Amino acid sequence: MMSLLSVAVILYQLFFVLAQYLARKAGPGAALCVLVLSLIWTATHVFFPPLAILQTAMILGSFFVFRSKARRTGK
């Protein structure tokens, strides 16, 4: 379980959050595209189930957080 808290894993998860943030700034179509591509990447490249669950949660969570923030600000 400690391997899920390593610096490398945290930075890797932040990469997906940053990608989703930048895609949301580009528009809702880009955000959806990045969401789908990120989930496909996770499904095909992450074979350790706890890490795959963590990464999927980060991807989906950042998608919905940035989506709701964009709706509140009217973008």
URJO-V77466 format. One record per residue. N is the residue number from 1. RES is the residue in three letters. PSI is psi in whole degrees, 0 to 359 (* if undefined). NEAR is the number of other ideal C-beta (glycine too) atoms within 8 Angstrom. Layout:
((N,RES,PSI,NEAR) (N,RES,PSI,NEAR))
//
This chain:
((1,MET,332,5) (2,MET,336,5) (3,SER,339,7) (4,LEU,346,9) (5,LEU,14,7) (6,SER,159,8) (7,VAL,320,5) (8,ALA,318,6) (9,VAL,318,12) (10,ILE,316,9) (11,LEU,323,8) (12,TYR,321,9) (13,GLN,323,11) (14,LEU,332,8) (15,PHE,317,8) (16,PHE,325,13) (17,VAL,316,10) (18,LEU,318,8) (19,ALA,318,10) (20,GLN,322,16) (21,TYR,313,10) (22,LEU,322,8) (23,ALA,322,13) (24,ARG,325,13) (25,LYS,328,6) (26,ALA,332,7) (27,GLY,166,8) (28,PRO,328,8) (29,GLY,319,6) (30,ALA,321,10) (31,ALA,319,15) (32,LEU,320,8) (33,CYS,315,9) (34,VAL,322,11) (35,LEU,309,13) (36,VAL,315,8) (37,LEU,322,8) (38,SER,319,12) (39,LEU,322,11) (40,ILE,317,8) (41,TRP,315,8) (42,THR,316,12) (43,ALA,330,8) (44,THR,347,5) (45,HIS,346,6) (46,VAL,115,8) (47,PHE,359,4) (48,PHE,109,6) (49,PRO,315,5) (50,PRO,323,8) (51,LEU,322,11) (52,ALA,321,12) (53,ILE,316,8) (54,LEU,313,11) (55,GLN,319,13) (56,THR,318,10) (57,ALA,320,8) (58,MET,318,11) (59,ILE,308,14) (60,LEU,319,10) (61,GLY,315,8) (62,SER,325,12) (63,PHE,311,11) (64,PHE,326,8) (65,VAL,313,8) (66,PHE,330,12) (67,ARG,314,11) (68,SER,325,8) (69,LYS,321,8) (70,ALA,323,10) (71,ARG,322,7) (72,ARG,324,6) (73,THR,354,6) (74,GLY,20,4) (75,LYS,*,3))
//
